[in-house]
Structures are given as C-alpha cells and as structure tokens.
Amino acid sequence: MSPKDHSRPFEPCGLSLDELKRLPDESLMAHLQVGHADVLAIIFDRYYRLVLSVAMKILRDLGEAEDLMQTVFLEIFIHTPLLINAADAESPKEAQLVAALRDRKKPVEMFIYQDERREKNQPKHRYAIYQRNVDWLNFWLRDKEDPDPAKAEQYVRWRELRKLDEKDRQQVTASTP
C-alpha cells in the first residue's frame, strides 16, 4: 500500500497495520518509540500466549498469570521512550497519556498538528514528522544527534528525558530481586 492510498488506515510512517505485523520485533519496537501505539497490540498478539504459559507454569493460577502477563506488556510500553505526533482532534486523549507518563517520570514528547486527522495528510506535517522520527530513533537507539543548530533545542529536551529514563531504569534494576 502506498502512502497516497487513503482508502485503508495506515500508521504515520505510511505502513498499513498488515505491513507492520510482518515487521521483526526490533522494527516494531522502533515504531513503538515514535508513537505507533497499535504496535503494542501487535507485540501482544505475538507473545501473549508464551508469556501467559510461562506465568501459568510459575504461578499455577490463571487470574494471577493474566495479571502478570498484563504487567509485562505494560512495562514494555512504559519503559519505551515515546514520541507522539498527534492530530489536534486526538490531542485531549493523547494529553492524558502524556500527563500520566510524565507524572511517572517517563520519557515522552508530544507534538500536535492542527487541522489533521490520525493519518497526517499535509505535506509539511508529514515531512516534519518523518524528520523528527528519524532524529528520535537516532537519538534513542544509536545515541546520535543531528548537528543542525535548528535542532539544538530538541536535543536539550531529549537529553533531559534520557536522564529521566536512566534514573528510572536504575530504580527498576535496584528494586529487582
């Protein structure tokens, strides 16, 4: 499906949900980092049986195993730095998520695009999203920053988010038996 085909829903990257489902896990995690919340559902569909099976073998109680399974997938989502590119119509719902994650000191950043729907159609918005997604992924996955002075402010914010993320991961490691 090409990005110009708007007859079926697609993610901001231009991939359909079917195309996302065929991606390897590493690529899905990269998509999750740039705000493709539907990717969590794909990861869940791939692994929930395995996680539930292991939890059942350990806990031997279906209710407790299901609770643990949900916690595992929630942890994947919560511990992933999240970049949200929201349409203005989506922004109230997305703002609640951002506020909840910020309250928990999680690395999250949101941009709101006026006069857009879930599928961003305005070329300047799509271009900005693509550029920011590349910068975000390079920053979080490759520890690289674009030297363009116009982007300096975003990296100041993101370095602060990285400090929050590192502190959170240290606390999780310290509390793990």
C-alpha positions in Angstrom: 0.0 0.0 0.0 1.5 3.4 -0.9 1.2 6.4 1.4 -1.0 8.0 -1.2 -3.7 5.3 -0.8 -6.0 6.7 1.9 -8.8 4.1 1.4 -7.4 2.0 4.2 -6.0 3.2 7.5 -2.2 3.4 7.9 0.2 4.5 10.5 2.0 7.8 10.3 5.0 6.1 8.8 2.9 5.1 5.8 2.8 1.3 6.6 -0.6 -0.4 6.9 -1.3 -2.5 10.0 -0.8 -5.6 7.9 2.6 -4.4 6.9 3.5 -3.6 10.5 2.5 -7.1 11.5 5.1 -8.5 9.2 8.0 -6.5 10.7 10.6 -8.1 13.0 10.3 -7.3 16.7 13.3 -4.8 16.6 11.5 -2.8 13.9 8.2 -2.9 15.9 10.0 -1.5 19.0 11.3 1.4 16.9 7.8 2.1 15.6 6.5 2.0 19.2 9.2 4.6 20.2 7.8 7.0 17.7 4.2 6.7 18.9 2.7 3.9 17.0 0.5 2.7 19.9 -1.0 0.0 17.6 2.3 -1.8 17.6 1.9 -2.7 21.3 -1.2 -4.7 20.2 0.9 -6.5 17.5 3.6 -7.4 20.1 0.9 -8.5 22.5 -0.7 -10.8 19.8 2.7 -12.3 19.1 3.7 -13.1 22.6 0.8 -13.2 25.0 0.4 -17.0 24.8 4.0 -17.5 25.5 4.1 -15.0 28.5 0.8 -16.5 29.8 2.1 -20.0 29.5 5.3 -19.2 31.4 3.3 -17.3 34.1 0.9 -20.2 34.5 3.8 -22.7 35.0 5.2 -20.4 37.7 2.1 -19.2 39.4 -0.4 -22.0 38.7 -3.3 -19.6 38.9 -5.0 -18.2 35.8 -6.0 -14.9 37.3 -2.6 -14.2 38.7 -0.9 -15.3 35.5 -3.2 -13.0 33.4 -2.3 -10.1 35.8 1.4 -10.8 35.4 1.0 -11.0 31.6 -0.6 -7.6 31.5 2.1 -6.1 33.7 4.8 -7.5 31.4 3.3 -5.8 28.4 2.5 -2.6 30.2 6.2 -2.5 31.3 7.3 -2.7 27.6 5.1 0.3 26.8 6.0 2.3 29.9 9.8 1.8 29.6 9.9 2.8 25.9 10.7 6.4 25.2 7.6 7.7 23.4 7.3 10.3 20.7 3.6 11.2 19.9 2.7 13.0 16.7 -1.0 13.8 17.4 -3.7 15.4 15.3 -5.4 18.2 17.1 -8.6 16.1 17.4 -6.7 13.4 19.2 -4.8 15.7 21.5 -7.1 15.6 24.5 -6.9 11.8 24.7 -3.1 11.8 24.0 -2.5 14.6 26.5 -4.0 12.3 29.3 -1.5 9.6 28.3 1.4 12.2 28.2 0.4 13.6 31.6 0.2 10.1 33.2 3.6 9.2 31.8 5.2 12.5 32.8 3.8 12.0 36.4 5.7 8.7 36.4 8.8 10.5 35.1 8.8 8.6 31.8 10.4 9.9 28.6 7.6 11.2 26.4 7.2 14.1 24.0 4.1 15.1 22.1 3.6 17.3 19.0 0.2 18.4 18.0 -0.7 19.1 14.3 -3.6 21.4 13.6 -6.3 20.6 11.0 -5.1 16.9 10.8 -6.6 13.6 11.3 -5.0 10.4 12.6 -3.3 10.0 9.2 -1.4 13.1 8.6 -2.1 14.4 5.1 -0.4 17.9 5.0 3.0 17.5 3.3 4.7 19.9 5.7 3.4 18.0 8.7 4.4 14.6 7.2 7.9 15.9 6.5 8.3 17.3 10.0 7.1 14.0 11.5 9.4 11.9 9.3 12.4 14.2 10.2 11.6 14.2 13.9 11.1 10.4 13.9 14.5 9.8 12.3 16.1 12.2 14.9 14.2 10.5 17.8 15.3 7.0 16.7 18.9 8.1 16.1 19.0 9.7 19.5 17.5 6.8 21.5 18.7 3.8 19.5 22.1 5.0 18.1 23.0 7.7 20.6 23.4 10.2 17.7 22.4 13.8 17.3 22.0 15.8 14.2 24.5 18.8 14.4 21.9 21.1 12.7 21.7 24.2 15.0 18.0 24.5 14.3 17.5 21.2 16.2 19.6 22.0 19.2 16.6 22.8 21.4 15.0 19.4 20.8 18.2 17.6 21.9 18.4 19.7 25.1 14.8 18.4 25.9 15.7 14.8 24.9 18.9 14.7 27.0 16.7 15.7 30.0 14.3 12.8 29.0 17.3 10.5 28.8 18.3 11.4 32.3 14.8 10.6 33.5 14.9 7.3 31.6 18.3 6.3 33.0 17.2 7.2 36.6 14.0 5.1 36.1 16.0 2.1 34.8 18.4 2.3 37.7 15.4 2.3 40.1 13.9 -0.7 38.3 17.2 -2.5 38.4 17.8 -1.7 42.1 14.3 -2.9 43.0 14.6 -6.2 41.1 15.5 -9.1 43.4 
